[in-house]
Amino acid sequence: MAHSDCQQEQDILSSWQVNAAPWEEAIRERRIASRERITNAAIVHTITELKPATLLDIGCGEGWLCRALTGRGIECAGIDATAELIDMAQRQGGTYRALDYSALTADQLVDIGLQPVDCAVCNFSLIGKESTESVFANARHFLKLHGYLVVQTLHPVAACGELPYVDGWREGSWHGFPDSFRQPAPWYFRTLPTWQTLFTDNGFQLEQMQEPSAPDADSPASLILVGRLIQG
């Protein structure tokens, strides 16, 4: 990992450590409008339509998605690199572990009592460069063959703004979030073709591409990609 990439990844972790409590409060009090109006329901619907028996939530945060899917009969476990968020998730019940994305190896899964699953989801949790690439590279360790990887992220076209439409690090922002959030995390922008290539280069067949949006919106609220692992 290049020095600059490494520093950016560390800045992401530092940001989430600082903002763990504001995040949990914002989720609990349903204060993030885009999630409440569009993206939460979109990711739950996408996953339930796939009908997995078991699921791993990568970047689970305080665990809201695992709890929502458990209530729909799916056996869920969550991991997150931010120990503070995992502590919050565990207090509400369920299977959660503090684990860096790069540690999603077969041995590490066994050590924490997890097995390959039918479906893995990354719900707005693939923010960095190397950390995101690690998830895709390690997919064969945490997914069953023909299992699904579901990614919801900012829509590249909507999120590009006035900057060039090319891959690269961007400054973070908490625009649209409560004022209690601070120290925004940097994030690695990927074009739509780059997202598609991440799937196909790592043994996935890209089966769905959705663009959830509000009826009155001029642009999509997010991008949801669904890949099936066809090469173990």
Backbone bond lengths (Angstrom), bond angles and torsions (degrees), N, CA, C in turn:
res aa  C-N    CA-C-N  psi(-1)  N-CA   C-N-CA  omega(-1)  CA-C   N-CA-C  phi
1 M - - - 1.457 - - 1.525 109.04 -
2 A 1.318 118.25 128.64 1.455 121.82 177.68 1.519 110.34 -61.46
3 H 1.338 114.84 152.64 1.475 119.00 -177.30 1.525 111.23 -56.77
4 S 1.333 118.07 -44.29 1.460 120.17 -178.17 1.520 111.38 -65.20
5 D 1.348 116.65 -39.73 1.461 120.07 176.78 1.518 110.95 -62.36
6 C 1.335 115.90 -42.73 1.462 121.19 -179.88 1.519 110.83 -61.10
7 Q 1.323 117.37 -43.56 1.457 120.92 -179.83 1.519 110.99 -65.23
8 Q 1.325 116.96 -41.21 1.463 119.99 178.58 1.523 111.41 -63.13
9 E 1.332 116.56 -41.41 1.468 120.26 178.11 1.531 109.85 -63.01
10 Q 1.325 117.71 -40.92 1.461 120.76 177.61 1.523 111.14 -64.99
11 D 1.330 117.17 -36.42 1.462 120.85 178.43 1.533 111.05 -65.89
12 I 1.327 117.11 -34.20 1.469 120.65 176.26 1.523 109.90 -62.83
13 L 1.332 116.63 -48.82 1.462 120.46 179.68 1.522 111.23 -61.46
14 S 1.323 116.49 -42.50 1.457 120.23 179.57 1.521 111.47 -61.76
15 S 1.320 116.78 -40.46 1.458 120.99 179.10 1.517 111.44 -61.34
16 W 1.327 116.59 -43.80 1.465 119.34 -178.08 1.520 111.85 -71.61
17 Q 1.314 117.55 -30.66 1.460 119.59 174.44 1.526 110.39 -64.03
18 V 1.324 116.45 -41.63 1.461 121.87 179.77 1.530 111.23 -68.08
19 N 1.336 116.31 -35.96 1.464 120.65 -171.46 1.528 114.17 -103.64
20 A 1.328 117.85 12.51 1.465 120.24 -178.91 1.524 111.88 -59.10
21 A 1.315 117.35 -47.88 1.464 119.84 -178.27 1.528 112.45 -67.09
22 P 1.351 119.29 -46.75 1.466 118.56 175.45 1.532 112.87 -59.10
23 W 1.344 116.69 -36.00 1.460 119.97 179.29 1.526 110.85 -64.36
24 E 1.326 116.69 -48.65 1.467 119.80 -179.56 1.516 110.88 -59.66
25 E 1.326 116.80 -40.89 1.459 120.83 179.13 1.529 111.23 -65.52
26 A 1.324 116.85 -42.66 1.463 120.56 -179.35 1.523 111.42 -64.13
27 I 1.339 116.91 -39.71 1.466 120.16 178.21 1.523 110.39 -68.45
28 R 1.328 116.04 -46.19 1.475 120.64 -177.59 1.521 110.80 -61.65
29 E 1.329 117.01 -38.94 1.457 120.66 -177.51 1.525 112.99 -93.37
30 R 1.333 116.45 4.68 1.471 123.10 174.16 1.523 110.97 56.07
31 R 1.345 115.00 53.07 1.460 120.92 -173.07 1.527 113.37 -102.51
32 I 1.340 118.78 3.15 1.467 120.80 179.85 1.527 107.29 -104.16
33 A 1.316 115.83 102.95 1.463 121.79 -166.95 1.531 112.61 -59.46
34 S 1.333 117.80 -45.26 1.463 119.55 -175.90 1.522 111.66 -63.30
35 R 1.310 116.73 -34.68 1.461 119.96 177.78 1.526 110.65 -70.14
36 E 1.311 116.21 -43.87 1.461 119.57 -178.30 1.524 111.71 -67.30
37 R 1.321 117.17 -36.25 1.462 120.58 -176.00 1.524 112.83 -82.37
38 I 1.349 117.08 -34.94 1.466 118.25 -166.75 1.526 113.71 -136.28
39 T 1.323 117.32 -60.47 1.467 119.00 -160.61 1.521 114.32 -76.35
40 N 1.344 118.72 -31.47 1.468 118.78 176.67 1.524 111.12 -61.76
41 A 1.316 116.09 -50.44 1.458 120.20 -179.68 1.524 111.22 -63.24
42 A 1.332 116.57 -35.87 1.465 120.35 -178.34 1.522 111.57 -63.54
43 I 1.347 117.59 -44.01 1.462 119.22 -177.63 1.526 110.78 -72.74
44 V 1.325 117.89 -37.49 1.468 120.43 177.66 1.529 110.03 -63.43
45 H 1.316 117.09 -43.92 1.461 120.50 -179.75 1.527 110.94 -63.86
46 T 1.330 116.78 -44.69 1.464 120.52 -179.45 1.521 111.14 -58.21
47 I 1.324 116.76 -45.75 1.463 120.07 -177.62 1.524 111.66 -70.05
48 T 1.305 118.80 -44.21 1.463 119.84 -178.36 1.526 111.45 -64.29
49 E 1.320 117.41 -30.59 1.463 120.02 176.75 1.528 111.85 -67.24
50 L 1.325 117.74 -25.21 1.468 121.54 178.09 1.526 111.69 -78.10
51 K 1.327 116.79 -18.17 1.469 124.03 177.02 1.538 114.11 56.38
52 P 1.327 118.35 49.31 1.462 119.29 176.16 1.531 110.50 -76.00
53 A 1.324 116.38 149.79 1.469 120.36 172.65 1.520 110.65 -86.34
54 T 1.354 115.69 -33.19 1.462 120.53 -177.75 1.522 109.52 -131.59
55 L 1.338 115.55 148.48 1.463 120.00 -175.10 1.526 110.59 -147.78
56 L 1.329 114.94 143.31 1.463 122.59 172.71 1.519 108.57 -115.69
57 D 1.332 115.98 122.64 1.463 122.06 177.71 1.529 107.60 -95.93
58 I 1.322 116.33 109.93 1.467 122.65 -176.38 1.521 108.43 -94.71
59 G 1.330 115.71 113.07 1.462 120.25 -171.50 1.512 109.41 85.05
60 C 1.330 115.16 49.00 1.470 121.41 -170.00 1.519 113.74 -74.44
61 G 1.349 117.64 -13.49 1.452 118.96 -178.25 1.518 111.82 60.46
62 E 1.330 116.46 -135.02 1.458 121.07 -178.98 1.534 112.51 -83.03
63 G 1.341 117.24 2.66 1.465 120.94 168.06 1.511 117.66 95.45
64 W 1.341 117.91 13.65 1.468 117.76 -175.02 1.522 112.47 -61.22
65 L 1.349 117.68 -39.77 1.463 119.86 -175.51 1.526 110.79 -69.75
66 C 1.321 117.38 -41.03 1.472 119.69 176.02 1.525 110.51 -58.40
67 R 1.313 117.37 -43.59 1.463 120.08 -179.51 1.518 111.29 -65.09
68 A 1.338 116.91 -39.86 1.466 120.14 179.06 1.520 111.17 -64.20
69 L 1.336 116.88 -40.97 1.461 120.27 -177.36 1.524 112.12 -77.71
70 T 1.336 117.04 -33.19 1.466 120.08 174.31 1.524 110.04 -59.81
71 G 1.317 116.00 -37.64 1.458 120.52 177.16 1.516 113.46 -66.37
72 R 1.323 116.87 -12.75 1.464 121.95 176.74 1.525 111.71 -106.16
73 G 1.320 116.67 17.12 1.457 121.37 172.39 1.510 116.18 86.97
74 I 1.345 118.22 14.43 1.462 121.90 179.77 1.530 108.51 -100.85
75 E 1.328 116.68 132.46 1.463 121.09 177.35 1.535 108.12 -79.62
76 C 1.331 116.62 116.61 1.459 121.27 -170.59 1.524 112.35 -120.40
77 A 1.315 114.87 148.49 1.462 123.08 168.27 1.519 107.19 -137.16
78 G 1.331 116.31 152.27 1.452 120.10 -179.10 1.505 112.20 -131.43
79 I 1.334 115.78 146.66 1.457 121.44 172.21 1.525 108.89 -127.36
80 D 1.320 115.32 152.29 1.462 120.59 175.29 1.521 107.61 -155.68
81 A 1.319 115.92 146.84 1.461 120.14 -179.98 1.516 112.67 -78.71
82 T 1.330 117.47 -10.52 1.459 121.81 -179.22 1.519 109.88 -98.41
83 A 1.313 116.07 107.01 1.467 120.98 -174.94 1.528 111.84 -61.05
84 E 1.335 117.26 -33.78 1.462 120.28 -179.50 1.527 110.86 -61.94
85 L 1.323 117.42 -39.93 1.463 120.66 178.73 1.524 111.46 -69.61
86 I 1.325 117.04 -38.11 1.467 120.53 178.00 1.530 110.12 -63.51
87 D 1.327 117.48 -40.05 1.466 120.18 176.64 1.528 110.51 -58.61
88 M 1.321 116.91 -41.93 1.462 121.07 178.87 1.520 110.98 -64.62
89 A 1.322 116.87 -42.03 1.467 121.05 179.33 1.521 111.12 -64.29
90 Q 1.320 117.13 -44.61 1.462 121.01 -177.66 1.521 111.96 -63.93
91 R 1.316 117.56 -32.92 1.472 120.33 179.52 1.521 112.15 -65.23
92 Q 1.340 116.67 -22.06 1.464 120.27 179.05 1.527 112.75 -96.60
93 G 1.337 116.60 2.14 1.456 121.03 176.56 1.510 112.26 93.00
94 G 1.347 115.65 147.10 1.454 120.88 179.69 1.519 111.01 122.04
95 T 1.329 114.97 177.80 1.461 122.02 -177.92 1.522 109.47 -102.59
96 Y 1.318 116.54 110.07 1.467 121.97 -178.26 1.528 109.21 -138.21
97 R 1.329 115.81 144.62 1.453 121.05 178.77 1.529 109.75 -137.18
98 A 1.330 116.02 143.02 1.457 120.97 171.56 1.518 108.02 -81.90
99 L 1.327 116.97 116.10 1.462 121.10 -174.18 1.519 109.52 -154.84
100 D 1.326 115.76 132.63 1.452 121.12 175.09 1.519 110.05 -71.96
101 Y 1.322 116.65 144.89 1.464 120.30 -178.32 1.525 112.62 -55.89
102 S 1.329 116.60 -36.87 1.462 119.90 -177.02 1.521 112.53 -69.07
103 A 1.339 116.87 -11.71 1.471 120.91 -178.54 1.525 112.49 -94.55
104 L 1.321 117.37 11.64 1.471 120.32 -179.23 1.527 110.91 -78.69
105 T 1.315 116.10 60.63 1.461 122.02 177.89 1.518 109.51 -100.23
106 A 1.337 116.59 166.75 1.455 120.79 -179.24 1.530 111.00 -59.98
107 D 1.336 117.39 -44.45 1.460 120.89 -179.23 1.524 111.33 -63.76
108 Q 1.326 116.44 -41.47 1.462 119.64 -178.98 1.523 111.00 -65.84
109 L 1.327 117.16 -38.56 1.457 120.14 177.81 1.522 110.98 -61.67
110 V 1.330 116.86 -44.28 1.461 120.72 178.53 1.522 110.66 -61.50
111 D 1.333 116.31 -41.92 1.458 121.02 -178.64 1.522 112.49 -60.22
112 I 1.318 117.76 -33.72 1.464 120.00 -179.16 1.526 112.00 -101.09
113 G 1.331 116.70 11.32 1.451 121.14 172.68 1.507 115.77 79.62
114 L 1.332 118.03 22.03 1.457 121.47 178.91 1.526 110.56 -106.72
115 Q 1.308 115.97 150.99 1.455 122.73 177.95 1.525 109.25 -120.73
116 P 1.338 118.16 160.77 1.465 119.18 174.68 1.534 111.07 -54.32
117 V 1.321 115.43 142.48 1.467 121.94 -171.28 1.526 111.27 -115.84
118 D 1.335 114.92 168.53 1.463 121.22 177.92 1.527 111.80 -74.82
119 C 1.324 115.51 -28.81 1.468 119.82 -174.42 1.521 109.15 -150.07
120 A 1.310 116.89 140.97 1.462 122.85 170.59 1.519 107.87 -123.92
121 V 1.327 116.11 144.39 1.456 120.48 -178.92 1.514 109.75 -128.51
122 C 1.321 115.85 140.24 1.462 123.67 172.80 1.527 106.28 -123.69
123 N 1.319 115.83 98.10 1.454 120.85 -174.15 1.525 110.40 -98.41
124 F 1.324 116.50 97.15 1.466 123.28 -175.84 1.535 111.49 56.27
125 S 1.322 117.41 30.21 1.463 120.35 -175.55 1.522 112.98 -112.04
126 L 1.323 118.37 -2.70 1.463 121.08 178.48 1.525 108.19 -98.04
127 I 1.320 114.88 89.66 1.459 121.45 -170.94 1.528 111.45 -105.95
128 G 1.323 117.02 -36.30 1.451 121.07 -175.02 1.518 113.39 -87.55
129 K 1.317 115.68 -175.22 1.465 121.68 178.06 1.530 110.45 -92.91
130 E 1.340 116.22 -68.51 1.456 120.34 -177.21 1.533 111.86 -66.13
131 S 1.314 117.47 -36.19 1.462 119.76 -179.60 1.528 111.01 -64.33
132 T 1.317 117.00 -39.30 1.465 120.58 177.10 1.524 110.61 -66.34
133 E 1.314 116.08 -44.72 1.465 119.00 179.92 1.525 111.29 -63.08
134 S 1.347 117.49 -31.77 1.466 121.01 177.30 1.517 111.53 -63.81
135 V 1.335 116.91 -40.22 1.466 119.92 178.72 1.520 110.64 -58.80
136 F 1.306 116.84 -47.77 1.464 120.04 -179.38 1.519 111.64 -66.97
137 A 1.321 117.39 -41.74 1.469 120.59 -178.68 1.519 112.25 -65.42
138 N 1.348 117.15 -30.68 1.465 121.33 -177.64 1.522 113.33 -95.29
139 A 1.323 117.65 6.83 1.464 120.83 -173.06 1.522 113.16 -55.73
140 R 1.323 117.32 -37.47 1.468 119.88 -177.29 1.527 111.67 -64.94
141 H 1.344 118.49 -16.89 1.457 121.75 178.66 1.520 112.47 -82.26
142 F 1.330 117.48 -33.66 1.464 118.70 -175.42 1.527 114.01 -109.10
143 L 1.336 117.37 -7.11 1.465 121.33 178.06 1.522 111.07 -113.43
144 K 1.327 115.60 140.66 1.451 119.31 169.17 1.526 109.36 -68.58
145 L 1.314 116.86 153.27 1.457 119.60 173.96 1.525 108.72 -58.74
146 H 1.315 116.36 133.47 1.464 125.23 -174.96 1.527 112.42 75.03
147 G 1.341 116.24 9.98 1.455 119.57 172.92 1.518 111.29 -76.44
148 Y 1.337 115.59 168.51 1.460 121.86 -174.64 1.522 111.78 -107.45
149 L 1.326 115.74 141.48 1.460 122.51 167.18 1.524 106.87 -114.27
150 V 1.332 115.64 121.25 1.467 122.10 -177.96 1.517 108.29 -113.04
151 V 1.320 116.31 124.86 1.461 122.06 -179.36 1.523 109.21 -121.77
152 Q 1.333 115.78 124.49 1.473 119.65 168.01 1.525 107.20 -111.28
153 T 1.326 115.66 131.91 1.460 120.66 -176.44 1.529 108.74 -147.69
154 L 1.318 115.20 171.97 1.461 119.32 171.93 1.525 109.01 -59.81
155 H 1.306 116.90 139.33 1.460 119.52 178.70 1.527 108.81 -71.06
156 P 1.342 117.88 123.63 1.471 119.62 -174.82 1.526 114.16 -55.44
157 V 1.311 117.28 -40.02 1.465 119.16 -177.81 1.525 110.24 -68.79
158 A 1.338 116.76 -43.25 1.463 120.44 -178.97 1.525 111.67 -70.86
159 A 1.349 116.41 -34.19 1.473 120.61 -174.76 1.520 113.81 -86.99
160 C 1.312 117.75 -9.63 1.464 120.57 -175.16 1.517 112.13 -67.06
161 G 1.323 116.29 -33.62 1.460 119.64 -177.91 1.520 111.47 64.59
162 E 1.317 116.71 -140.28 1.463 121.41 -178.11 1.518 112.80 -93.83
163 L 1.335 117.40 2.40 1.459 121.05 179.96 1.522 110.58 -80.93
164 P 1.321 118.42 161.12 1.466 120.79 178.87 1.528 111.60 -60.43
165 Y 1.306 115.88 145.87 1.468 121.65 -179.13 1.531 108.88 -83.23
166 V 1.330 115.30 70.68 1.461 122.45 179.13 1.520 108.47 -139.75
167 D 1.343 115.97 153.33 1.453 120.96 178.70 1.522 110.67 -61.80
168 G 1.331 116.32 144.75 1.452 119.35 175.39 1.518 112.05 161.54
169 W 1.330 115.51 165.18 1.457 121.36 179.30 1.524 110.81 -70.78
170 R 1.333 114.77 141.95 1.462 121.96 177.83 1.532 109.65 -126.80
171 E 1.310 116.66 154.19 1.456 120.98 174.27 1.517 109.47 -70.71
172 G 1.328 115.08 144.37 1.453 119.66 -179.96 1.514 112.88 -82.40
173 S 1.316 115.53 167.82 1.460 122.32 178.40 1.521 108.59 -156.50
174 W 1.329 116.19 145.46 1.463 120.91 173.36 1.520 110.22 -105.75
175 H 1.320 117.02 28.19 1.466 120.66 178.73 1.532 109.55 -57.23
176 G 1.315 116.37 130.25 1.451 121.35 -179.12 1.519 114.00 89.11
177 F 1.342 117.10 -2.31 1.448 121.80 178.65 1.528 109.47 -105.74
178 P 1.338 117.51 163.03 1.474 119.91 178.89 1.528 112.31 -60.22
179 D 1.330 115.62 158.91 1.465 121.71 -176.56 1.520 112.93 -67.51
180 S 1.324 118.15 -14.70 1.459 121.14 -179.04 1.531 112.58 -71.78
181 F 1.325 118.29 -13.76 1.458 121.14 179.12 1.529 110.06 -79.15
182 R 1.332 115.95 140.78 1.461 121.07 178.71 1.525 109.58 -145.27
183 Q 1.293 116.14 174.17 1.468 123.40 178.08 1.537 110.57 50.21
184 P 1.336 118.46 64.65 1.466 120.65 -177.74 1.520 112.27 -60.91
185 A 1.320 115.33 144.25 1.466 120.87 -177.93 1.524 110.95 -82.08
186 P 1.327 117.66 142.46 1.473 118.97 168.98 1.526 108.98 -66.58
187 W 1.311 116.63 161.68 1.464 119.12 177.66 1.518 109.25 -146.41
188 Y 1.330 114.70 152.99 1.453 120.21 -176.44 1.529 109.24 -98.80
189 F 1.321 115.55 114.14 1.472 121.82 -178.97 1.524 110.27 -78.40
190 R 1.315 115.89 132.76 1.466 122.50 174.71 1.517 109.71 -124.45
191 T 1.311 115.79 137.71 1.462 119.96 173.83 1.520 109.08 -72.43
192 L 1.313 116.33 166.10 1.463 120.35 177.60 1.531 111.79 -60.06
193 P 1.343 120.54 -44.83 1.471 119.06 176.97 1.528 112.93 -59.82
194 T 1.343 117.82 -34.14 1.458 119.65 178.83 1.518 111.22 -67.47
195 W 1.331 117.47 -40.58 1.462 120.17 175.37 1.525 110.64 -60.50
196 Q 1.316 116.12 -44.47 1.472 119.55 -179.78 1.529 110.87 -62.17
197 T 1.327 116.52 -39.97 1.463 120.60 -179.84 1.520 111.72 -66.41
198 L 1.338 117.66 -35.46 1.462 120.39 176.74 1.522 110.88 -56.33
199 F 1.306 116.26 -40.89 1.467 120.01 178.29 1.529 111.02 -68.40
200 T 1.308 116.67 -55.13 1.463 119.63 -172.06 1.525 112.79 -67.43
201 D 1.327 118.10 -32.87 1.464 120.91 179.80 1.523 112.62 -74.92
202 N 1.326 117.59 -12.52 1.458 121.02 -177.66 1.528 112.81 -115.04
203 G 1.330 115.74 26.38 1.457 120.34 171.84 1.509 116.01 87.06
204 F 1.335 117.26 15.18 1.461 120.84 -179.47 1.522 111.84 -104.10
205 Q 1.304 114.69 147.92 1.460 121.98 166.03 1.523 106.86 -101.31
206 L 1.317 117.44 119.57 1.459 121.08 -178.33 1.530 108.77 -77.05
207 E 1.330 116.25 114.53 1.463 120.73 -171.64 1.521 114.17 -104.01
208 Q 1.322 117.23 -25.57 1.463 119.63 -179.44 1.520 109.83 -141.80
209 M 1.322 114.60 146.67 1.461 121.60 171.27 1.521 106.89 -141.00
210 Q 1.327 115.96 111.03 1.455 121.49 -175.77 1.530 109.98 -114.46
211 E 1.316 115.51 153.74 1.462 122.18 179.78 1.531 109.00 -131.05
212 P 1.337 117.21 77.85 1.472 119.46 -179.81 1.520 111.19 -59.21
213 S 1.308 115.48 138.23 1.464 119.19 179.34 1.516 109.29 -155.16
214 A 1.321 115.62 156.97 1.457 121.82 174.89 1.522 109.10 -78.95
215 P 1.333 118.16 150.38 1.473 120.52 -179.55 1.521 113.80 -56.68
216 D 1.334 117.13 -30.95 1.461 120.69 -176.23 1.528 112.84 -99.51
217 A 1.348 117.21 11.14 1.462 120.33 -174.36 1.520 111.89 -89.23
218 D 1.335 116.06 150.44 1.458 121.89 176.87 1.526 112.33 -88.08
219 S 1.333 117.17 -16.84 1.458 121.07 -178.13 1.525 109.72 -145.49
220 P 1.323 118.15 160.53 1.464 120.58 -179.65 1.521 112.02 -64.62
221 A 1.330 115.52 149.09 1.463 120.55 176.75 1.518 111.51 -79.66
222 S 1.332 116.28 -24.17 1.466 119.86 -177.61 1.520 109.34 -165.67
223 L 1.320 114.21 179.45 1.464 123.13 173.54 1.514 107.77 -127.69
224 I 1.335 116.80 129.74 1.459 121.27 175.10 1.510 108.67 -117.05
225 L 1.338 115.29 125.63 1.464 122.96 178.96 1.517 108.85 -117.14
226 V 1.316 116.82 134.12 1.467 122.56 179.38 1.515 108.42 -123.03
227 G 1.328 116.69 116.96 1.459 121.73 177.29 1.514 111.20 -115.57
228 R 1.328 116.40 147.32 1.467 121.91 174.69 1.510 108.84 -109.89
229 L 1.339 116.63 129.92 1.460 121.50 -178.68 1.524 109.76 -74.79
230 I 1.316 116.71 113.07 1.465 120.65 -177.04 1.523 112.38 -111.48
231 Q 1.338 116.94 -6.09 1.464 121.59 177.20 1.518 109.09 -132.96
232 G 1.342 116.66 111.34 1.453 120.83 -177.54 1.509 112.26 -81.91
